[in-house]
Amino acid sequence: MKFEVTRTSDLFNKEKPCKDAKREIIKRINHKDLQFEDNAWIIEIETFEDVLKLTEESVWKSVVIKMNTDLCQVYPEIEIYDDWRE
């Protein structure tokens, strides 16, 4: 299964968030139903063990798995929680 992968510490998603991430052009829809293309980091996750491996590689050993309904994402998102954000 494909996931968009981001890092809390990289607000604009400029740096590769993990070693297996690859850039992919995806279509998003904003809150005004306007469609636009975005260059996102994508990762393939086959098993829950893959999620755990990704978690182990992160600085704080934490990831957040979510659906970002703000931009109607194509894929669910895994955020590597490597910095304070609240």
Backbone torsions as a table, in degrees:
resi	resn	phi	psi	omega
1	MET	NA	140.0	179.4
2	LYS	-90.5	141.8	175.9
3	PHE	-132.0	145.6	165.8
4	GLU	-78.6	138.5	-178.7
5	VAL	-123.4	131.9	-179.7
6	THR	-133.7	168.8	174.4
7	ARG	-121.3	137.1	176.9
8	THR	-57.8	-38.2	-175.9
9	SER	-74.4	-11.6	-177.2
10	ASP	-118.1	83.2	-173.4
11	LEU	-55.2	-36.6	-175.7
12	PHE	-101.2	7.9	175.6
13	ASN	54.0	45.1	-179.9
14	LYS	-84.1	-38.1	-176.5
15	GLU	-94.8	150.2	177.7
16	LYS	-61.5	121.2	-173.7
17	PRO	-75.0	-24.1	177.6
18	CYS	-158.2	165.0	-171.4
19	LYS	-64.1	-28.2	-176.8
20	ASP	-94.3	0.0	-178.0
21	ALA	-72.8	143.4	177.5
22	LYS	-132.5	145.0	177.9
23	ARG	-73.0	141.1	177.0
24	GLU	-148.5	137.9	175.8
25	ILE	-80.3	123.1	177.9
26	ILE	-124.0	156.7	176.9
27	LYS	-98.1	135.6	177.1
28	ARG	-122.9	161.2	174.8
29	ILE	-125.9	124.5	-179.2
30	ASN	-85.2	-177.7	-175.1
31	HIS	-65.3	-12.7	177.2
32	LYS	-102.7	18.0	-179.9
33	ASP	61.0	26.8	175.2
34	LEU	-93.5	127.1	-178.2
35	GLN	-89.9	140.0	177.0
36	PHE	-148.6	158.5	178.7
37	GLU	-92.9	147.5	180.0
38	ASP	-139.3	145.6	179.3
39	ASN	-97.2	99.8	-172.5
40	ALA	-108.7	156.7	172.5
41	TRP	-86.9	126.9	-176.9
42	ILE	-121.5	143.1	176.8
43	ILE	-134.3	144.8	174.7
44	GLU	-93.2	125.8	176.1
45	ILE	-120.4	118.9	-178.0
46	GLU	-96.9	-34.1	-174.3
47	THR	-136.7	165.8	175.3
48	PHE	-64.4	-29.9	176.9
49	GLU	-62.1	-33.8	175.8
50	ASP	-63.8	-37.8	176.6
51	VAL	-64.6	-43.9	179.1
52	LEU	-63.1	-39.0	177.9
53	LYS	-62.8	-43.1	177.6
54	LEU	-62.7	-39.1	178.3
55	THR	-63.9	-42.7	179.3
56	GLU	-62.4	-31.9	-178.9
57	GLU	-76.5	-17.6	-177.1
58	SER	-78.4	155.2	-174.8
59	VAL	-61.6	-49.0	-176.3
60	TRP	-96.5	7.7	179.9
61	LYS	58.4	38.7	-179.3
62	SER	-138.7	139.1	170.6
63	VAL	-133.8	155.6	176.4
64	VAL	-121.2	126.7	177.9
65	ILE	-106.9	126.7	-174.1
66	LYS	-154.3	164.0	168.1
67	MET	-104.7	124.7	-179.9
68	ASN	-92.3	95.3	-177.8
69	THR	-76.4	-12.8	178.6
70	ASP	-61.6	-35.4	-177.0
71	LEU	-120.4	17.6	177.1
72	CYS	44.1	63.5	-176.4
73	GLN	-64.9	152.8	174.2
74	VAL	-75.5	-38.8	-176.7
75	TYR	-118.7	153.1	169.9
76	PRO	-65.2	161.8	-176.1
77	GLU	-113.9	139.3	167.8
78	ILE	-110.9	116.4	176.9
79	GLU	-99.4	121.7	175.4
80	ILE	-80.3	110.8	-173.7
81	TYR	-85.2	89.9	-174.6
82	ASP	-117.5	13.7	178.6
83	ASP	-158.3	158.4	179.7
84	TRP	-73.2	139.3	-176.2
85	ARG	-134.6	-19.1	-172.0
86	GLU	-70.9	NA	NA
